[in-house]
């Protein structure tokens, strides 16, 4: 991606010629220059984030599988205890 450079002097001069106050022109050019310095996520950044999310989701799935098995075991234990209580008193 090509970077766009801002000629500060020419930009302020053009804004002043169009009738803008010098302080306003300088501030506007400063804001635009700051916006150009904002970093953008690259494809590699997105790929790394995607890989991280996939790893996290796999971990969550494993944890959920373990919790399901635990709930099943507790349920079976409760049913057995209830049957023993009912039939053996």
C-alpha positions as CSV (number, residue, x, y, z in Angstrom):
1,X,0.0,0.0,0.0
2,X,1.4,3.4,-1.0
3,X,1.8,5.9,1.8
4,X,0.4,9.4,1.2
5,X,2.7,12.1,2.5
6,X,1.4,15.5,3.5
7,X,3.4,18.7,2.7
8,X,2.5,20.7,5.8
9,X,3.7,24.0,4.5
10,X,1.8,23.8,1.2
11,X,-1.3,22.5,3.0
12,X,-1.3,25.4,5.5
13,X,-0.7,27.9,2.7
14,X,-3.6,26.5,0.6
15,X,-5.9,26.7,3.6
16,X,-4.9,30.2,4.4
17,X,-5.4,31.3,0.8
18,X,-8.9,29.8,0.9
19,X,-9.8,32.1,3.8
20,X,-9.1,30.0,6.8
21,X,-7.4,31.5,9.9
22,X,-3.8,30.6,10.3
23,X,-4.3,28.9,13.7
24,X,-7.2,26.9,12.3
25,X,-5.3,25.9,9.3
26,X,-2.3,24.7,11.4
27,X,-4.6,22.7,13.7
28,X,-6.4,21.1,10.8
29,X,-3.1,20.1,9.1
30,X,-1.9,18.7,12.5
31,X,-5.0,16.6,12.9
32,X,-4.7,15.2,9.4
33,X,-1.0,14.4,9.9
34,X,-1.8,12.6,13.2
35,X,-4.5,10.6,11.4
36,X,-1.9,9.4,8.8
37,X,0.2,8.0,11.6
38,X,-2.6,5.7,12.8
39,X,-1.5,2.1,12.3
40,X,-3.6,-0.3,10.3
41,X,-4.0,-4.0,10.9
42,X,-2.1,-6.1,8.3
43,X,-3.1,-9.4,6.9
44,X,-0.5,-11.0,9.2
45,X,-2.0,-9.3,12.2
46,X,-5.4,-10.7,11.2
47,X,-4.0,-14.1,10.6
48,X,-2.3,-14.1,14.1
49,X,-5.6,-13.0,15.7
50,X,-7.5,-15.7,13.9
51,X,-5.0,-18.4,14.9
52,X,-5.2,-17.2,18.5
53,X,-9.0,-17.3,18.4
54,X,-9.0,-20.8,17.0
55,X,-6.7,-22.0,19.7
56,X,-8.9,-20.4,22.4
57,X,-12.1,-21.9,20.9
58,X,-10.5,-25.4,20.8
59,X,-9.6,-25.0,24.5
60,X,-13.1,-23.9,25.4
61,X,-14.5,-26.9,23.5
62,X,-12.3,-29.3,25.4
63,X,-13.4,-27.7,28.7
64,X,-17.0,-28.0,27.7
65,X,-16.6,-31.6,26.8
66,X,-15.0,-32.3,30.2
67,X,-17.9,-30.4,32.0
68,X,-20.5,-32.4,30.1
69,X,-18.9,-35.7,31.2
70,X,-18.7,-34.5,34.8
71,X,-22.4,-33.5,34.7
72,X,-23.3,-36.9,33.2
73,X,-21.3,-38.7,36.0
74,X,-23.0,-36.7,38.7
75,X,-26.4,-37.3,37.2
76,X,-25.8,-41.1,37.1
77,X,-24.6,-41.0,40.7
78,X,-27.7,-39.1,41.8
79,X,-30.0,-41.6,40.0
80,X,-28.2,-44.5,41.6
81,X,-28.4,-42.9,45.0
82,X,-32.1,-42.2,44.5
83,X,-32.8,-45.8,43.4
84,X,-30.9,-47.1,46.4
85,X,-32.9,-44.9,48.7
86,X,-36.2,-45.9,47.1
87,X,-35.7,-49.6,47.0
88,X,-33.4,-50.2,49.9
89,X,-34.8,-47.5,52.1
